[in-house]
């Protein structure tokens, strides 16, 4: 066992000197020019010592006096790129008097007032020079530093010896350094025999120093160390000639020790192995700290894993469970003590093909190039201790620890998630069914078609053999069967009515949707014998409400059968009943509207017939008046009086024509003014017996119609104008022509342009107020309809322009 002194921690500066001394042999023994090797050695030493400059001064004899002096041959100055050799004499002013004698005697010299250190360098047995270090202001040199520089001087002095492959590791400077180390160290020959061992290595092997030299290192080491220690004979030629081992010594508990050995190959200038240097480090405390830290980390990880809501299971490379958290115990029903060490197959249902998960992980691990591998599986079936099976998502992380793999599985129970997804899917199906039924119900407007579609869709949606719709009859306080689907034809007439009192009692007891075994037996109605067993029995009933009023019920029925319905099916039936309420109300409103339209049409037809009859009788009465006037005129011998009677008869005829057009036309509010004018002009020409000498042309731009109230004044005006032209306009002429142009202006004003090619009116008649009854009547009638009339002479004849403004009583142009 190592002593407390051996376990004492070394200072950073001492460790730096130790590393330099370990590398110094390689520096001075490597290939290349000697000057380059010494310059590298001086630079590394100066930097390790933290000096401001370092140099090697060799002894030079002075021929003139026969004395000697120290001349700088190799020098390194901090901050400069390369060491330099100046060839100048070394000034000993920084050293105490008699320093040269002390150096020649083989003793180091330390400056008194300046931070300088000089150590002699011997080649063989002769004094050949000195290593000199200059420190910054206030620099003090410790004992171990002086010994380390002295050992470095010894290594520098061995350059010439190392060329022959000889190295004296037991030399005085080297021994001074390594004996003060806190770790065991030994030097080995190429065949693995001990050349030198410091006192700590001898203490570790429980042997004296003189017993160690020359013995094979494996023979002197303790058995626990020797079985883990080997001389790296194949190390030369490798890129990094260093081998480390960590091994455990002793039993468990406090007697257990851990060591780390560092074996470095020592090469000579020719690259051949001249020995090995082995340094041992006691790393027991570090290993114990790692174990404690690992144990604490494991405890933290266990706490975190136990706090997780998902099951966490760890299995080794053989499929055995090595860890089982609390959530896994809650999920599967097994405590951790029952599961650790058992095969992972216990987590799966009997006969379940779980190999793809285990083998898939193993194959992925075999092909993995990294240290961590992640896999994920969905919808994996697991089994609880009680035997129940549940779905879960499985996430696997395979981790490599050394040469072994451990798989960490996280199992997330998806039972609730799957139930929610299933419920959502069913809800979407119900919603789709309701939308489809609503679309079909809204596509029908007849009540019977709506009820037929309702029964069919309800029976199919809930997989019932038949369905019946009852409608409320408030007059008899009954629910009366209206339509059905799936009910045999010979049984439809025997579906009984349901008293509202009984149905409403069921509603108050069970709700708007209720299951009832046999509603027929509660009706109190008498059923014909021989049909009782074939009568459809109600399975479930849904009330149909509109604005809080019971308007019917939707019943799923089956002949002599019973069936249970789930809450989701009852909710779907209620949704169908709610859709049916609006469709039934709309169908009833449509039927009521059609009935109202039929009544309105009948009333309109009755009033139309009555109005036609009125116009017909008015026309007949006026025709009688016209005939009476004509008869009266024939009995009058006075020509002037007879002419007055004829004019009055023509006026009555113009009214007769208006009423005749009104009762003959389909619309009693419009008269085709163009057709009316042609008939009026033809009758007037015949009455004056001028059909062979006078032509009348009526021009209209399409069909122009006016109301009956407007047609009568316009007809009287045209009667007066045509009569005046026939009586006075063509006097003394054989031929004459009358042209009437009727048009509808863009502003919907009716314009009548009347022209004849007769003698025309005198200016006195046009300018003076008319004295005749006819012209007075023309102006009065034009004013009556809110129009204007304008008389002017034509070229030849007379031109009269009549404009009737746009108002509800005036004409319009039919554009159909």
PEFEN-V155142 format. One record per run of one state. SS is the DSSP state (a for helix, b for strand, c for the rest). FROM is the first residue (numbers start at 0). LEN is the number of residues. If there is no record, write none. Layout:
# PEFEN-V155142
ss-><SS,SS>
from-><FROM,FROM>
len-><LEN,LEN>
This chain:
# PEFEN-V155142
ss-><c,a,c,a,c,b,c,b,c,b,c,b,c,a,c,b,c,b,c,b,c,a,c,a,c,a,c,b,c,b,c,a,c,a,c,b,a,c,a,c,b,c,a,c,b,c,b,c,a,c,b,c,b,c,a,c,a,c,b,a,c,a,c,b,c,b,c,b,c,a,c,a,c,b,c,b,c,a,c,b,a,c,b,c,a,c,b,c,b,c,a,c,a,c,b,a,c,b,c,b,c,a,c,b,c,b,c,a,c,a,c,b,c,b,c,b,c>
from-><0,11,29,33,49,52,61,67,77,83,84,88,89,98,104,108,110,115,123,125,134,142,157,158,162,171,179,184,188,192,197,198,205,208,212,215,216,220,222,226,241,249,252,255,256,267,272,282,283,307,310,315,319,324,325,332,335,339,342,343,347,354,367,371,383,388,401,403,413,414,442,446,461,465,473,477,485,488,494,497,499,510,512,515,519,522,535,546,548,559,566,635,638,664,670,672,687,693,700,702,706,707,729,735,744,749,756,762,767,772,784,787,793,797,804,811,814>
len-><11,18,4,16,3,9,6,10,6,1,4,1,9,6,4,2,5,8,2,9,8,15,1,4,9,8,5,4,4,5,1,7,3,4,3,1,4,2,4,15,8,3,3,1,11,5,10,1,24,3,5,4,5,1,7,3,4,3,1,4,7,13,4,12,5,13,2,10,1,28,4,15,4,8,4,8,3,6,3,2,11,2,3,4,3,13,11,2,11,7,69,3,26,6,2,15,6,7,2,4,1,22,6,9,5,7,6,5,5,12,3,6,4,7,7,3,2>
